[in-house]
Amino acid sequence: MASKTDSYGFNEMSIFHVARDCSPDDARHTQNLVESKDDMLFVWNAKNCCIMAINWRAAASKKKDTLKHQTLIPSSPQNFTVEKILPSTDGTFLALAGPKGVSIIELPRRWGPNGQYQNGKECIICRTYNLDEHLFTESATLELLQIRWHPASPTDSHLLVLLSDNSIRVYDVDSLRHVWRIGPTPTPQPVTISGAGKGGGDPSSTAAAAAAAHGSPGAAVAPGAGISAKLAYLNSLGDTAVDFDIAPPRVVSSTVSATMSTTSATATTATTTMFLSTTVPAVTTAATKPAPTTPNEGGALMNDSLLAQRNKNDAAKVEWPIVILRGDGNVYVLCAGIDTNRPKLQGPISIQPQVDDNYGLDSCSLIVIPTLPPTVIIAESTGKTHHALFLEEECPLDRSLTQQQQQQPASIQELANLTLYPCEWYLHVLETVELELGLPGVQEAKEAAKTYTCPLHLKRDPLNDARYFVYHNAGLHAITLDFTRQLHEFVQGDGGEDLTERYPLFNTHSRAEYVVCTKALQNANTNAVLGFTLLQSPSGLVLLLASGQVVSLDLITDHSLIRNWPLTASGNNKSSNNSESPVKNMLKDSFQKRIQMILKTGLTQPILKLDQTTEPSPQESFELLTQMTRMLRDHYFVRHEKARQEIEKRVHVLKLLKQQQLADIEELQAEKLKIRETAERLAETYEDLCDKQNALFKRAQEAVRLATLRLPKGSYSEKKFAEMIDKIHQSVKVLQKNVDQVKQKISTQQVQLESRKKNVKEKSFTLPAKQEEIIKQIIGEMYTQINGNVNDVKKINNILNIT
């Protein structure tokens, strides 16, 4: 049954009963074990290592009949702990990811009345691909940080995987397509062999070290203390990537990109460079000596290759910029398509306006919202989120090279291993939102300092570009961006008016709503989020907590419905407020809306979902009671007092208006009596004037009639009428004469017709005697011929014995 915190009734479904019993052992940190795609809801069963799926729309429509969930069993078991599931763009595959591995499940087909997999089969074994298991088993410190499905995949099967060794691996189902380097690679330090002179090292070891330094996939380096120390060192400095997202695509010319790469490679002063990607060779063969060619053959081959390269460079290609976030807050961009072998790494991107802490030194998550221009959200583990616009750089070469020259002494190791290209974008931070990670304690409220930090996970709303969600160990936040509406109106505008007056520099702030709180006490156990997903049609959210509770709420799809929330007294009709009195402005709006405006401010109280496994101590209960009391005093009682004052003010104004209206009514009654007396007097005068006017009108008519009778001749109109009558009489005579002539002609024609009819009846047609004889002879000859033919036929029948 649905409740206020469970609008869809998921707590009563069997799929979450099983998920509650089979929750993961380590449920102290935030995970994402619940996902949805269209009308299918996926939940990971950590105990049985399988996927549970249900058509939530069909289950919601069947109120009495409960729809059973389906179990999708992977064909190959996972050797890692699953902490995240992610369906592909079209719902063909489902990725399972954890810190030590990643798998791809091929989802079965759907049919049947309820839209389930294989017509509702209870258990289905699905084909599973475990990606690069040896990579995680050989390296104890290597971890998976993020996965994303590529939106431009033609087969919906390209998965991007971010690893802790500053690399992004591109998989097409089970095949590794590319390895893109996005930062310094942790490699073991070279070992100096005693007794060896200069250049006297082993060539094989030197080649292996060079291959490892260049990130070749064919050279496998055994895990050791060197990699662990280097990876820990990079993590401590924040030089490892922690998250990435894919920005909207762009169409670029290969000629321009080749020119930029040549210019930046010439300007960058580095002793050693490395390609940003490593393609996986299909088959490794032994190097053979090429056959000698004649100069003519070599020239022809060179010309053909140059022509092919020129045609290839002239063609335009589509790039999907990949925005990469490092732990120290630096942002890089990897310009790559789905089939790019050597993408270009640009960065660090300049962030404007500049601040001392570079907008956080403990960044943990990043998403790109596809607005115009794109919006980049950067989250810190301290609870801050930065909203920035992803803008194109006017002078990318100068700024990028200047930054490289400034950073060269400090990051010579990174420049020695990577080729950094000019930055084509920069970030302009519009605002920073600070979120509450749990309810603040009494001591925290007094000191105004935060003591609890945890990683933040971002998820954008696919139906609303102006909203995204933040889930973490302390609950769930919903942030609504207001500047996206201003950007949309700015792009849709005609540009004919003054844009600075109509569109100020984003004077409105975003709104953050604490939807669900899972931490109210400082030392209490965290009720972490184990799964969070967004539903579509109807729009809603589903939140699975470590305690087994499920929170499902409805969402407003169109943010324009709440665009003017919270209401402000001076927010609407500023020009009209200047010309009207304060009393009219107060009485113009509904009093009920005004009271609601006072009682409803921007603060929202989250749904409290705490860990119910342990009972709080008396000290913790007293602290929670003190927090609630302080919140009531600081927020609710103050607003109620203000509402009481507003009501008293309204009552006082209404009393004054009532007294004034009563006095006006008395004056109007006296004025009414005067107006009635005046109206009666005017009515009598009007009647007298009407009688006199009628008498004068009759006298005037009689005078005109008498004057007309005494005229000596007829009037002009009478003469005209007489002439017209004469003309009509003459024309009638002519017509009568013509009619008589026509009648005579008709009578003569009838007589002629009758005579002709009689003549036709009297005539008879007879043949001459000679013609009659000829016809008889012809008929006789035909008779004899026919009789002969009949006899011949009879004879033939007798001969052939045909009856």
C-alpha positions in Angstrom: 0.0 0.0 0.0 1.3 3.4 -0.9 2.3 5.9 1.8 3.6 9.4 2.0 7.2 8.2 1.8 6.4 5.4 -0.6 4.2 6.7 -3.4 4.6 3.7 -5.6 4.3 1.0 -2.9 7.7 -0.6 -3.5 8.1 -1.6 0.2 5.4 -4.2 -0.2 6.8 -5.7 -3.4 8.6 -9.0 -3.2 11.6 -7.7 -5.1 12.5 -5.4 -2.3 11.7 -8.0 0.3 14.4 -10.2 -1.2 16.8 -7.2 -1.6 16.2 -6.4 2.1 17.2 -10.0 3.1 20.1 -10.2 0.6 21.7 -6.8 1.3 25.5 -6.5 0.9 27.7 -7.2 3.9 29.5 -3.8 3.6 26.6 -1.4 3.6 28.4 1.5 5.4 29.2 3.5 2.2 27.0 4.7 -0.6 26.5 2.3 -3.5 24.1 2.2 -6.5 22.5 -1.2 -6.7 19.2 0.0 -8.0 18.7 1.2 -11.6 15.8 1.7 -14.0 15.5 1.8 -17.8 12.2 2.8 -19.3 9.6 0.7 -17.4 12.1 -2.0 -16.1 13.5 -1.7 -12.5 16.8 -3.6 -11.8 18.0 -4.5 -8.2 21.3 -6.3 -7.5 21.0 -9.4 -5.2 24.3 -9.3 -3.3 23.8 -12.7 -1.7 22.9 -14.7 -4.7 24.9 -12.6 -7.2 22.1 -12.0 -9.6 19.9 -9.3 -11.0 16.2 -9.0 -10.0 14.1 -7.2 -12.6 10.4 -6.1 -12.6 8.2 -4.1 -14.9 7.2 -1.4 -12.3 4.5 0.1 -14.5 2.8 -3.2 -15.0 3.1 -3.9 -11.3 1.6 -0.5 -10.4 -1.4 -1.2 -12.8 -2.1 -4.5 -11.1 -3.4 -3.5 -7.7 -4.8 -6.8 -6.6 -2.7 -9.3 -8.7 1.0 -9.0 -7.6 3.4 -9.2 -10.5 6.4 -11.5 -9.7 9.9 -10.3 -10.3 12.4 -12.1 -12.6 15.8 -13.3 -11.7 18.6 -12.7 -14.3 21.5 -15.1 -13.5 24.9 -14.2 -15.0 26.4 -17.1 -17.0 29.9 -16.3 -15.5 30.2 -15.5 -11.8 31.9 -12.2 -10.8 35.2 -12.3 -8.8 34.5 -8.9 -7.3 32.0 -7.1 -5.1 29.4 -5.3 -7.2 28.8 -1.8 -6.0 27.2 -0.2 -9.1 24.9 -1.3 -11.9 24.3 0.7 -15.1 22.0 -0.1 -18.0 23.1 0.9 -21.5 21.5 3.7 -23.5 19.0 1.5 -25.3 18.6 -1.1 -22.5 20.5 -3.8 -24.4 23.2 -4.5 -21.9 23.7 -4.0 -18.1 27.1 -3.2 -16.6 28.1 -4.5 -13.2 31.0 -2.7 -11.6 33.0 -2.7 -8.4 36.4 -1.5 -7.2 38.1 -4.7 -8.5 36.3 -5.5 -11.7 33.6 -4.9 -14.3 31.2 -7.2 -16.2 28.6 -6.8 -18.9 25.3 -8.7 -19.0 23.4 -9.1 -22.2 19.8 -8.6 -21.4 17.2 -11.0 -23.0 14.4 -9.9 -25.2 11.0 -8.8 -23.9 7.6 -9.9 -25.0 4.3 -10.8 -23.5 1.3 -8.8 -22.1 3.3 -7.4 -19.1 6.4 -6.5 -21.1 8.7 -8.8 -19.2 11.8 -10.7 -20.3 10.9 -13.9 -22.2 7.2 -13.6 -21.4 7.7 -13.5 -17.6 10.1 -16.5 -17.2 11.1 -16.6 -13.5 14.8 -17.4 -13.8 16.8 -16.6 -16.9 20.5 -17.3 -17.5 22.1 -14.3 -19.3 25.3 -14.2 -21.2 28.0 -12.4 -19.2 31.3 -10.9 -20.2 33.9 -10.4 -17.4 36.3 -7.7 -18.7 40.0 -7.9 -18.1 40.0 -10.1 -14.9 43.7 -10.5 -15.0 44.2 -6.8 -14.9 42.8 -6.5 -11.4 44.2 -9.7 -10.1 47.8 -8.8 -11.1 47.6 -5.3 -9.5 46.5 -5.2 -5.9 46.2 -1.4 -5.9 44.4 -0.9 -9.2 40.7 0.1 -8.7 37.8 1.0 -10.9 36.5 4.5 -10.3 33.7 5.1 -12.8 31.9 3.6 -15.8 29.9 5.3 -18.5 28.1 4.0 -21.6 29.1 5.9 -24.7 26.1 7.7 -26.2 27.4 7.4 -29.8 27.8 3.7 -29.8 26.1 2.3 -33.0 25.6 -1.1 -31.3 24.9 0.3 -27.8 27.8 -1.8 -26.5 30.7 0.6 -26.0 31.6 1.0 -22.3 34.1 3.6 -20.9 35.9 2.5 -17.7 38.0 4.9 -15.6 40.8 3.2 -13.6 42.9 4.5 -10.8 46.1 4.4 -13.0 44.9 7.5 -14.9 43.6 5.6 -17.9 40.2 5.2 -19.6 39.6 1.8 -21.3 37.1 1.5 -24.1 35.4 -1.9 -24.4 33.0 -3.1 -27.1 31.3 -5.8 -25.1 34.2 -8.1 -24.3 36.8 -6.7 -26.7 39.2 -4.0 -25.6 39.3 -1.2 -28.3 41.4 1.6 -26.8 43.4 2.6 -23.7 43.5 6.3 -23.3 46.0 7.8 -20.9 44.8 10.9 -19.1 47.5 11.4 -16.6 50.9 10.2 -15.3 51.1 6.4 -15.2 52.4 4.9 -12.0 55.4 2.8 -13.1 58.2 1.2 -11.1 61.4 3.1 -10.6 64.4 1.9 -12.7 66.7 -0.3 -10.8 70.5 0.4 -11.1 72.6 -2.8 -11.4 75.9 -2.6 -9.6 78.9 -3.2 -11.8 77.3 -1.9 -14.9 78.9 1.0 -16.8 77.2 3.7 -18.7 74.8 2.3 -21.1 75.8 -1.2 -20.0 72.3 -2.3 -18.9 70.5 -5.2 -20.3 68.8 -4.3 -23.6 65.7 -6.4 -22.8 65.2 -4.7 -19.4 65.7 -1.3 -21.0 63.2 -2.1 -23.7 60.7 -3.4 -21.1 61.1 -0.2 -19.0 60.6 2.0 -22.1 57.6 0.0 -23.1 56.1 0.4 -19.6 56.9 4.1 -19.5 55.1 4.5 -22.8 52.0 2.6 -21.7 52.2 -0.2 -24.2 49.5 -2.8 -23.7 51.8 -5.6 -24.8 54.3 -5.0 -22.0 53.0 -6.4 -18.7 54.7 -5.2 -15.6 54.4 -7.3 -12.5 52.9 -5.5 -9.5 55.4 -4.4 -6.9 56.3 -1.9 -4.3 57.2 0.7 -7.0 53.7 0.9 -8.4 52.0 0.9 -5.0 54.2 3.7 -3.8 53.8 5.7 -7.0 50.0 5.2 -7.0 49.7 6.2 -3.3 51.9 9.2 -4.0 49.7 10.3 -6.9 46.5 9.8 -4.8 47.9 11.9 -2.0 48.6 14.7 -4.3 45.3 14.5 -6.1 46.9 13.8 -9.5 44.6 10.8 -10.2 41.3 11.1 -12.0 38.3 10.5 -9.8 35.4 10.9 -12.3 34.5 11.8 -15.8 31.5 12.5 -18.0 30.8 12.9 -21.7 29.9 16.4 -23.0 27.7 17.1 -26.0 29.4 16.3 -29.4 30.9 18.7 -31.8 31.9 18.5 -35.5 35.6 19.4 -36.1 37.8 19.4 -39.2 40.7 17.1 -39.2 42.9 19.7 -40.9 42.4 22.2 -38.1 43.1 19.6 -35.4 46.2 18.4 -37.2 47.5 22.0 -37.4 46.8 22.6 -33.7 48.5 19.4 -32.7 51.6 20.3 -34.7 51.8 23.8 -33.2 51.4 22.6 -29.6 53.9 19.8 -30.1 56.5 22.3 -31.3 55.8 24.8 -28.5 55.8 22.3 -25.7 59.3 21.8 -24.2 59.5 18.2 -23.0 62.2 15.6 -23.3 59.9 12.6 -23.8 56.4 12.5 -25.1 53.9 9.7 -25.1 50.8 9.0 -27.3 47.6 9.4 -25.4 46.1 6.1 -26.5 47.3 2.6 -27.0 45.4 0.5 -29.5 45.3 -3.3 -28.9 47.1 -5.2 -31.7 45.1 -8.1 -33.0 48.1 -10.5 -33.8 51.7 -9.8 -33.0 54.0 -11.0 -35.8 57.8 -11.0 -36.1 59.3 -8.0 -37.8 60.5 -8.9 -41.3 62.7 -6.9 -43.6 60.7 -5.1 -46.2 61.3 -5.9 -49.9 63.4 -3.4 -51.8 61.4 -1.1 -54.1 62.5 1.0 -57.0 62.5 4.8 -56.7 59.5 5.0 -59.0 57.6 2.5 -57.0 58.5 4.4 -53.8 57.4 7.7 -55.3 54.1 6.3 -56.4 53.4 4.7 -53.0 54.3 8.0 -51.3 52.0 10.0 -53.6 49.1 7.6 -53.0 49.6 7.8 -49.3 49.8 11.6 -49.3 46.7 11.8 -51.3 44.8 9.4 -49.0 46.0 11.3 -46.0 45.0 14.6 -47.5 41.5 13.3 -48.2 41.2 11.9 -44.7 42.3 15.2 -43.2 39.8 17.3 -45.2 36.9 15.2 -43.9 35.0 16.4 -40.9 34.6 14.2 -37.9 32.5 14.1 -34.7 34.2 14.4 -31.4 32.7 13.8 -27.9 34.7 15.8 -25.4 35.2 13.8 -22.2 35.4 16.0 -19.2 37.8 14.5 -16.6 38.0 15.6 -12.9 41.0 15.0 -10.7 41.1 14.9 -7.0 42.8 18.2 -6.6 40.0 20.0 -8.5 41.7 20.3 -11.9 39.6 19.6 -14.9 40.9 18.1 -18.2 39.2 17.5 -21.5 39.9 14.5 -23.7 38.8 15.1 -27.3 37.9 11.7 -28.7 35.4 10.0 -30.9 34.3 6.4 -30.4 37.0 5.2 -32.9 39.7 7.7 -32.0 43.1 6.0 -31.5 45.1 9.0 -30.3 42.8 11.5 -28.6 44.0 14.9 -27.5 44.3 15.7 -23.8 43.7 19.4 -23.0 44.1 21.0 -19.7 44.1 21.8 -16.9 41.2 24.0 -17.9 41.1 27.5 -16.6 38.4 28.1 -14.0 37.0 31.6 -13.7 36.8 33.5 -11.5 40.0 32.4 -9.8 40.1 31.5 -6.1 42.8 30.3 -3.8 41.5 26.8 -3.2 40.8 26.2 -6.9 37.2 25.4 -6.0 38.0 22.5 -3.7 40.9 20.3 -3.0 38.9 17.2 -2.3 36.8 16.8 -5.5 34.9 13.5 -5.8 32.3 13.6 -8.6 31.4 15.4 -11.8 28.5 15.4 -14.3 27.8 17.4 -17.5 24.3 18.6 -18.1 23.6 19.1 -21.9 22.4 22.6 -21.8 23.5 25.3 -24.2 26.3 26.0 -23.3 26.8 22.8 -21.3 26.8 23.0 -17.5 29.4 21.2 -15.5 28.7 20.2 -11.9 31.7 19.5 -9.6 31.1 18.0 -6.2 33.4 17.9 -3.1 33.3 15.5 -0.3 32.8 18.5 2.1 29.3 19.0 0.7 29.9 21.7 -1.8 28.8 21.6 -5.4 30.0 24.1 -8.0 27.9 25.1 -11.0 30.0 26.2 -14.0 29.4 26.8 -17.7 31.6 25.0 -20.2 32.5 27.8 -22.6 34.8 27.9 -25.6 38.1 29.7 -25.2 38.8 32.8 -27.4 42.6 32.4 -27.3 43.3 28.8 -26.5 46.9 28.6 -27.6 48.3 31.5 -25.5 46.6 30.6 -22.3 47.4 26.9 -22.5 51.1 27.4 -23.3 51.4 30.0 -20.5 50.0 27.5 -18.1 52.3 24.8 -19.3 55.4 27.0 -18.9 54.3 28.0 -15.4 53.6 24.4 -14.4 56.7 22.9 -16.0 59.0 23.0 -13.0 56.4 21.6 -10.7 55.0 18.8 -12.9 58.0 17.9 -15.1 57.1 14.2 -14.6 53.7 14.7 -16.1 54.9 16.8 -19.0 57.6 14.2 -19.6 54.9 11.4 -20.1 52.0 13.3 -21.7 51.4 15.6 -24.6 49.1 18.4 -23.5 47.3 20.3 -26.2 45.9 23.9 -26.1 42.8 24.3 -24.0 39.8 25.1 -26.2 37.4 25.6 -23.3 37.3 27.2 -19.9 34.9 26.9 -16.9 33.0 29.9 -15.6 31.7 29.1 -12.1 28.3 30.8 -11.5 27.6 29.7 -8.0 28.5 27.3 -5.2 25.9 25.4 -3.3 26.8 24.1 0.2 24.7 21.1 1.3 24.0 19.8 4.8 25.4 16.3 5.3 23.0 15.3 8.0 21.2 17.4 10.5 23.7 19.7 12.4 24.2 19.0 16.0 23.9 21.6 18.8 27.7 22.1 19.0 28.0 22.3 15.2 25.3 24.9 15.0 27.0 27.0 17.7 30.4 26.8 16.0 29.0 27.0 12.5 31.5 24.4 11.3 31.1 21.0 9.6 32.7 17.9 11.0 31.2 15.2 8.8 32.4 14.6 5.2 31.6 11.8 2.7 31.9 11.3 -1.0 29.0 12.8 -3.1 27.5 11.0 -6.0 25.8 13.0 -8.8 22.9 12.0 -11.0 21.2 14.3 -13.5 17.5 14.2 -14.3 17.0 12.9 -17.8 13.6 14.6 -18.1 14.6 18.0 -16.7 17.9 19.6 -17.6 17.5 22.1 -14.8 17.6 19.5 -12.0 20.1 17.0 -10.7 20.4 14.9 -7.5 23.1 14.3 -5.0 23.1 11.1 -3.0 25.5 10.2 -0.2 25.8 8.5 3.2 23.7 11.2 4.8 20.7 11.0 2.4 19.5 12.7 -0.8 19.5 16.2 -2.1 17.6 17.7 -5.1 19.1 20.8 -6.7 17.2 22.9 -9.2 19.2 25.2 -11.5 17.5 28.5 -12.2 20.0 29.9 -14.7 19.2 27.2 -17.3 15.9 28.8 -17.9 17.6 32.2 -18.4 20.1 30.6 -20.9 17.2 29.0 -22.8 15.3 32.3 -23.1 18.5 34.0 -24.1 19.2 31.5 -26.9 15.6 31.6 -28.1 15.4 35.4 -28.1 15.6 37.5 -31.3 18.4 39.7 -29.9 16.8 42.9 -31.0 16.3 44.4 -27.6 18.8 45.3 -24.9 20.0 42.0 -23.5 21.7 43.5 -20.4 18.4 44.9 -19.1 16.3 41.8 -19.8 18.9 39.2 -18.8 21.0 40.3 -15.8 24.0 38.3 -14.9 22.1 35.4 -13.3 20.7 37.3 -10.3 18.7 34.3 -9.2 20.1 31.4 -7.1 19.6 27.7 -7.4 17.4 25.9 -5.0 18.6 22.9 -2.9 16.1 20.6 -1.2 17.1 18.1 1.4 14.8 15.3 0.4 15.8 12.4 2.6 18.1 12.6 5.7 19.7 9.4 7.0 22.0 10.9 9.6 20.7 13.0 12.5 23.3 12.3 15.2 27.0 12.8 15.0 28.1 9.5 16.4 25.2 7.4 15.1 25.6 4.6 12.5 25.1 5.8 9.0 22.1 4.6 7.0 23.9 4.8 3.7 22.2 4.9 0.3 22.4 1.5 -1.5 20.6 2.5 -4.6 19.1 5.5 -6.2 17.3 5.8 -9.6 14.8 8.0 -11.4 11.6 6.8 -12.9 10.0 8.1 -16.1 6.3 8.5 -17.1 5.3 9.2 -14.5 8.3 11.0 -13.1 9.5 9.8 -9.7 12.5 8.6 -7.6 13.4 5.4 -5.8 15.8 5.3 -2.9 17.0 2.1 -1.3 18.7 2.5 2.1 21.0 0.2 4.1 18.3 -0.4 6.6 16.2 -2.0 3.9 13.7 0.9 3.7 12.6 2.1 0.3 11.6 5.7 -0.4 9.6 6.4 -3.6 8.3 9.9 -4.3 6.6 11.7 -7.2 8.5 14.4 -9.0 7.4 17.5 -10.9 8.6 17.1 -14.4 8.3 20.7 -15.6 10.4 23.0 -13.3 8.5 26.0 -14.6 5.6 25.1 -12.4 7.7 25.9 -9.4 9.7 28.7 -11.0 8.4 31.4 -8.7 9.0 29.4 -5.5 9.7 30.7 -2.9 7.5 33.7 -3.4 8.9 37.1 -2.7 7.0 40.3 -1.8 8.9 42.3 -4.5 9.3 39.7 -7.1 6.4 40.4 -9.4 5.2 43.6 -11.1 7.7 46.0 -9.8 6.5 48.8 -12.0 2.9 48.5 -10.9 4.0 48.4 -7.2 5.7 51.8 -7.6 2.5 53.5 -8.8 0.0 51.8 -6.4 -0.4 52.4 -2.7 0.9 49.8 -0.1 -2.7 49.1 1.0 -3.8 48.2 -2.6 -0.7 46.0 -3.0 -1.5 44.2 0.2 -5.1 43.7 -0.7 -4.5 42.8 -4.3 -3.3 39.3 -3.7 -5.1 36.5 -1.9 -4.6 36.7 1.8 -4.3 32.9 1.9 -1.4 33.0 -0.6 0.2 35.7 1.5 0.1 33.6 4.7 1.4 30.6 2.7 4.2 32.8 1.5 5.2 33.6 5.0 4.9 30.1 6.3 6.6 28.5 3.4 10.2 29.7 3.0 13.1 28.2 1.1 14.0 25.8 3.9 12.7 22.3 3.5 12.7 19.5 6.1 13.9 16.2 4.8 12.3 12.8 5.4 14.1 11.3 8.4 15.2 7.7 7.8 17.7 6.6 10.5 19.4 3.3 11.2 16.9 1.2 13.2 19.3 -1.6 14.1 20.5 0.0 17.4 18.6 2.1 19.9 20.1 5.6 20.6 21.5 6.4 24.0 19.7 8.9 26.3 22.4 11.5 25.5 21.8 11.0 21.7 18.0 11.2 22.2 18.4 14.4 24.2 20.6 15.9 21.5 18.1 15.0 18.8 15.3 16.6 20.9 17.4 19.7 21.3 18.0 19.9 17.6 14.3 19.7 16.9 13.5 22.3 19.5 16.1 24.7 18.2 14.8 24.1 14.6 11.3 24.9 15.8 12.3 28.1 17.5 14.6 29.3 14.8 12.5 28.6 11.8 8.9 27.7 12.6 8.0 29.8 15.6 9.5 32.9 14.0 7.4 32.4 10.9 4.2 31.8 12.9 4.8 35.0 14.9 5.3 36.9 11.6 2.1 35.3 10.3 0.2 36.4 13.5 1.5 39.9 13.1 0.4 39.9 9.4 -3.1 38.7 10.4 -3.4 41.4 13.1 -2.3 44.0 10.5 -4.8 42.8 8.0 -7.6 42.8 10.6 -6.7 46.4 11.6 -6.7 47.5 7.9 -10.0 45.8 7.3 -11.6 47.5 10.2 -10.5 50.9 9.0 -11.8 50.1 5.5 -15.1 49.0 7.0 -15.6 52.2 8.8 -14.7 54.2 5.8 -17.0 52.2 3.6 -19.9 52.7 6.1 -19.4 56.4 5.9 -19.3 56.3 2.1 -22.5 54.3 2.1 -24.4 57.0 4.1 -23.1 59.7 1.7 -24.2 57.6 -1.2 -27.7 57.1 0.2 -28.2 60.9 0.6 -26.8 61.4 -2.9 -29.2 58.8 -4.2 -32.2 60.7 -2.8 -31.1 63.9 -4.5 -30.5 62.1 -7.8 -34.0 60.5 -7.6 -35.7 63.9 -7.1 -33.7 65.4 -10.0 -34.6 62.4 -12.2 -38.3 62.8 -11.5 -38.2 66.5 -12.4 -36.2 65.8 -15.6 -38.8 63.1 -16.6 -41.7 65.5 -16.3 -39.9 68.2 -18.4 -39.0 65.5 -21.0 -42.6 64.5 -21.4 -43.8 68.1 -21.9 -41.1 68.6 -24.6 -42.1 65.4 -26.4 -45.7 66.5 -26.6 -44.8 69.9 -28.0 -42.5 68.3 -30.6 -45.2 65.9 -31.8 -47.7 68.8 -32.3 -45.2 70.9 -34.3 -44.4 67.9 -36.5 -48.0 67.3 -37.4 -48.5 71.0 -38.3 -45.4 70.9 -40.6 -46.8 67.8 -42.4 -50.2 69.5 -43.0 -48.5 72.6 -44.4 -46.4 70.6 -46.9 -49.5 68.7 -48.1 -51.5 71.9 -48.8 -48.6 73.6 -50.6 -48.3 70.6 -52.9 -52.0 70.6 -53.9 -51.9 74.3 -54.9 -49.0 73.9 -57.4 -50.1 74.8 -61.1 -48.3 71.9 -62.8 -47.2 68.5 -61.8 -43.9 68.0 -60.2 -40.7 66.8 -62.0 -41.0 63.3 -60.6 -44.6 62.9 -61.8 -43.5 63.9 -65.4 -40.7 61.3 -65.3 -43.2 58.7 -64.1 -45.6 59.5 -67.0 -42.9 59.2 -69.6 -41.8 55.9 -68.2 -45.4 54.6 -68.4 -45.7 55.6 -72.1 -42.5 53.8 -73.0 -43.7 50.7 -71.3 -47.0 50.8 -73.2 -45.3 51.1 -76.6 -42.9 48.2 -75.8 -45.9 46.1 -74.7 -47.6 46.7 -78.1 -44.5 45.6 -80.0 -44.2 42.5 -77.9 -47.9 41.6 -78.5 -47.4 41.9 -82.2 -44.4 39.6 -82.2 -46.3 37.1 -80.1 -49.1 37.0 -82.7 -46.7 36.4 -85.5 -45.1 33.5 -83.6 -48.5 31.9 -83.0 -49.3 32.0 -86.7 -46.0 30.4 -87.6 -46.6 27.6 -85.1 -50.1 26.9 -86.6 -48.8 26.6 -90.2 -46.0 24.3 -89.0 -48.4 22.0 -87.3 -50.5 21.7 -90.5 -47.4 20.8 -92.5 -46.4 18.2 -90.0 -49.8 16.5 -90.1 -49.7 16.3 -93.9 -46.3 14.8 -93.9 -47.3 12.1 -91.4 -50.2 11.0 -93.7 -47.9 10.7 -96.7 -45.5 8.5 -94.8 -48.2 6.1 -93.8 -49.6 5.7 -97.3 -46.2 4.7 -98.9 -45.4 0.9 -99.2 -42.0 -0.7 -100.2 -42.1 -3.5 -102.8 -39.1 -5.4 -104.5 -38.9 -5.7 -108.2 -39.6 -9.2 -109.7 -36.1 -9.7 -111.0 -34.5 -9.0 -107.6 -37.0 -11.3 -105.9 -36.1 -14.2 -108.3 -32.4 -13.7 -107.7 -32.8 -13.9 -104.0 -34.9 -17.2 -104.3 -32.2 -18.8 -106.5 -29.5 -17.9 -103.9 -31.5 -19.4 -101.1 -32.1 -22.6 -103.1 -28.4 -23.1 -103.8 -27.5 -22.6 -100.2 -30.1 -25.2 -99.2 -28.7 -27.8 -101.6 -25.1 -27.1 -100.4 -26.1 -27.5 -96.8 -27.9 -30.7 -97.6 -24.9 -32.1 -99.3 -22.6 -31.2 -96.4 -25.0 -33.0 -94.0 -24.9 -36.2 -96.1 -21.1 -36.1 -96.2 -20.9 -35.8 -92.4 -23.2 -38.8 -92.0 -21.1 -40.9 -94.3 -18.0 -40.1 -92.4 -19.7 -41.0 -89.1 -20.7 -44.3 -90.6 -17.2 -45.0 -91.7 -15.7 -44.1 -88.3 -18.4 -45.8 -86.4 -19.3 -42.7 -84.5 -22.8 -42.6 -83.1 
